[in-house]
């Protein structure tokens, strides 16, 4: 009973603190996937791949890549601020989204300058070796799939954290995703505690 109450507090506190969102890491994760695709991807496919990479990073390491808010939309789960940047809103950090990704063209996104990436290990320096391993594994498993196949996949039991928002949007609490990934009890509480501390530290550092 006490564990459930404590976890509920952690879910709430993680939703109220600033997110762990990192625009530079997000941009370079997108650049990695675009690079693997030859420089261009449908927006919808890129979003699904990035969501699956975020999910896999939390599963393997208990750490996000982008730190973005997770949201259920009618076409499945998405990364909230990342979707905004894909649609041309935001992306203000120096060396961030607009440095790596061209403005949306129809339904597609492309690398701003493919020559910027000789190899991900050399040039995507905001990403750790673990990030690159996760992104590589997600590309290997899902990169061949079409965008609507990925929509169907993220609507399936493979992503039970998604809930039908009935035409609107609905936040996906980090705790619910972690439970779907197999975290429970002390392990779940430990990850949520860690993410909360990181979010609070980000809030302090953002003031300087």
C-alpha positions in Angstrom: 0.0 0.0 0.0 2.8 2.4 0.9 4.7 1.5 -2.2 1.7 2.3 -4.4 1.3 5.7 -2.6 5.0 6.5 -3.1 4.9 5.6 -6.7 1.8 7.7 -7.3 3.7 10.7 -5.8 6.6 10.0 -8.1 4.4 9.8 -11.2 2.8 13.1 -10.2 6.1 14.9 -9.4 7.7 13.7 -12.7 4.8 15.3 -14.5 5.1 18.6 -12.7 8.9 19.1 -12.9 10.5 20.4 -16.1 11.2 17.6 -18.5 14.6 16.1 -19.3 14.2 17.3 -22.9 17.5 18.0 -24.7 17.1 19.6 -28.1 20.6 18.8 -29.2 20.4 15.1 -28.4 17.0 15.0 -30.0 18.2 16.6 -33.2 21.2 14.3 -33.4 19.0 11.2 -32.8 16.8 12.4 -35.7 19.9 13.0 -37.8 21.2 9.5 -37.1 17.9 7.9 -38.4 17.8 10.2 -41.4 21.5 9.3 -42.2 20.6 5.6 -42.0 17.7 6.2 -44.4 19.9 8.0 -47.0 19.0 11.5 -45.9 15.2 11.6 -46.0 12.2 10.0 -44.2 8.4 10.5 -44.0 7.7 12.6 -40.8 5.4 10.0 -39.5 8.0 7.2 -39.8 10.8 9.3 -38.3 8.5 10.1 -35.3 7.7 6.4 -34.8 11.3 5.4 -34.9 12.3 8.1 -32.4 9.5 7.0 -30.1 10.6 3.4 -30.3 14.2 4.4 -29.6 13.2 6.5 -26.6 11.2 3.5 -25.3 14.1 1.1 -25.9 16.6 3.3 -24.2 14.4 3.4 -21.1 14.0 -0.3 -21.2 17.7 -1.1 -21.5 19.3 1.8 -19.5 16.5 3.4 -17.5 17.5 6.6 -19.3 15.8 8.5 -22.1 17.6 9.7 -25.3 15.5 12.9 -25.9 13.9 13.3 -22.5 10.7 14.5 -24.2 7.2 14.2 -22.9 5.4 11.1 -24.1 1.9 11.6 -25.5 -0.9 9.4 -26.9 -2.3 10.8 -30.2 -4.9 9.1 -32.5 -2.0 7.8 -34.7 -0.2 6.3 -31.7 2.4 7.5 -29.2 4.7 10.4 -30.0 7.4 12.6 -28.4 5.6 16.0 -27.8 8.2 18.7 -28.4 9.9 16.6 -31.1 6.7 16.6 -33.0 6.4 20.3 -32.7 9.9 20.8 -34.1 9.1 18.4 -36.9 6.2 20.6 -37.8 8.3 23.8 -37.7 7.6 25.1 -34.2 10.4 25.6 -31.7 13.9 24.3 -32.4 15.8 27.4 -31.1 19.0 26.0 -29.5 22.3 26.7 -31.1 23.4 23.4 -32.7 19.9 22.1 -32.2 17.1 20.9 -34.5 17.4 23.5 -37.2 21.1 22.9 -37.5 20.5 19.2 -38.5 17.1 18.9 -40.0 15.6 20.9 -42.9 12.1 22.5 -42.7 9.3 20.0 -43.4 8.7 19.5 -47.1 5.2 18.0 -47.6 5.1 14.9 -45.5 8.9 14.4 -45.4 11.9 15.5 -43.4 15.5 15.5 -44.6 19.0 16.2 -43.3 20.0 19.8 -43.7 23.5 18.9 -44.9 24.2 15.2 -45.3 28.0 15.9 -45.5 27.8 16.9 -41.8 27.8 13.2 -40.9 30.8 11.3 -42.0 30.0 8.6 -39.4 27.6 8.9 -36.4 30.5 8.1 -34.0 32.6 10.9 -35.4 30.0 13.6 -35.8 27.0 13.0 -33.5 28.9 13.8 -30.4 25.9 14.6 -28.2 24.9 10.9 -28.3 26.6 8.4 -26.1 27.7 5.0 -27.3 24.6 3.6 -25.6 22.4 6.0 -27.5 24.0 5.0 -30.7 23.6 1.3 -29.9 19.9 1.8 -29.2 19.3 3.8 -32.4 21.2 1.2 -34.4 19.1 -1.6 -33.0 15.8 0.2 -33.6 16.8 1.0 -37.2 17.8 -2.7 -37.7 14.5 -3.9 -36.4 12.1 -1.3 -37.7 13.9 0.7 -40.4 12.5 -1.5 -43.2 8.9 -1.0 -42.1 6.6 1.6 -43.8 5.1 4.5 -41.8 1.6 2.9 -41.6 3.1 -0.4 -40.5 4.8 1.4 -37.7 1.5 3.2 -36.8 -0.2 -0.2 -36.6 2.7 -1.6 -34.5 2.6 1.2 -32.0 -1.2 0.7 -31.7 -0.7 -2.9 -30.9 0.1 -4.8 -27.7 3.7 -4.1 -28.4 3.1 -0.6 -26.9 0.5 -1.1 -24.2 1.2 2.3 -22.7 -0.7 4.0 -25.6 -4.3 4.8 -24.9 -6.9 5.9 -27.4 -7.3 9.7 -26.8 -10.6 9.8 -28.7 -9.4 12.3 -31.3 -7.5 14.4 -28.8 -4.2 13.8 -26.9 -3.4 12.2 -23.6 -0.1 12.3 -21.7 1.7 8.9 -21.2 3.0 9.0 -17.6 6.6 7.8 -17.5 5.6 5.3 -14.7 3.1 3.7 -17.0 5.6 3.2 -19.7 8.2 1.8 -17.3 5.6 -0.7 -16.0 4.9 -1.7 -19.6 8.6 -2.3 -20.0 8.8 -4.6 -17.0 9.9 -2.3 -14.2 8.1 -2.8 -10.9 8.6 -2.2 -7.2 12.0 -0.9 -6.1 13.4 -0.9 -9.6 10.5 1.3 -10.8 10.8 3.7 -7.9 14.6 3.9 -8.4 14.3 5.0 -12.0 11.6 7.5 -11.3 13.6 8.9 -8.4 16.6 9.3 -10.7 14.5 11.0 -13.5 13.0 13.4 -10.9 16.4 14.4 -9.6 17.7 14.9 -13.1 14.7 17.1 -14.0 15.1 19.2 -10.9 18.8 19.7 -11.7 17.9 20.7 -15.2 15.5 23.3 -13.8 18.3 24.8 -11.6 20.8 24.8 -14.5 18.3 26.5 -16.9 18.4 29.6 -14.6 22.0 30.3 -15.4 
